[in-house]
Amino acid sequence: DADVTQTPRNRITKTGKRIMLECSQTKGHDRMYWYRQDPGLGLRLIYYSFDVKDINKGEISDGYSVSRQAQAKFSLSLESAIPNQTALYFCATSDFGSLGQETQYFGPGTRLLVL
Amino acid sequence: GQSLEQPSEVTAVEGAIVQINCTYQTSGFYGLSWYQQHDGGAPTFLSYNALDGLEETGRFSSFLSRSDSYGYLLLQELQMKDSASYFCAVRASGSARQLTFGSGTQLTVLP
């Protein structure tokens, strides 16, 4: 079973609709992240959470909100979807190694199309 | 803030060696990481450098020069399955210390 799962894997919605992307992890990590990926722009951080009570905005948080329901669950909401939010969305968790290196573990991604 | 630059595309033939460069600008620095992503799939961790020098993991090596704010990923004995996007990422110091990713290098391995 995958350690980081995302639902749905694909979603088509219309402008103005509210949608939620869900992420669950079985790795027991405190840190969770939401990224979006657009062609040629790499991964951009939307929101991140270092534990259930600690949620922070990332580079591109406008138009998004998140909820950390439990250590294992971190949801991303688009309150009123717009076409330029069409992208590939990744959830990730992370831990730290003995040398201080942070390793991020990504979910399979959600392809979102906003019409 | 942080910024990273890496080439957008690199092409090489099977069996060859390829180097993907990454230069970064950051206020404070903890380390440079590399991730691989196949065809829009989940990125996966490849390597991490916190100190100057070369780290080797099988066919892949990663190098860091902190004084030059520069690193590279070296892929040897290229295989078709190495065709993928490769991202460098920097972890900066500060209270947040989250990763910032480069825009990625698309590696195409030709037969």
Interface residues (C-beta under 8 A of the other chain):
Chain A: V4 Y33 Y35 Q37 G40 L41 G42 L43 R44 L45 Y48 N56 G58 L88 F90 S94 G97 L99 G100 Q101 E102 T103 Q104 Y105 F106 G107 P108 G109 R111
Chain B: S8 Y30 G31 S33 Y35 G40 G41 A42 P43 T44 F45 Y48 A50 F87 R91 A96 R97 Q98 L99 T100 F101 G102 S103 G104
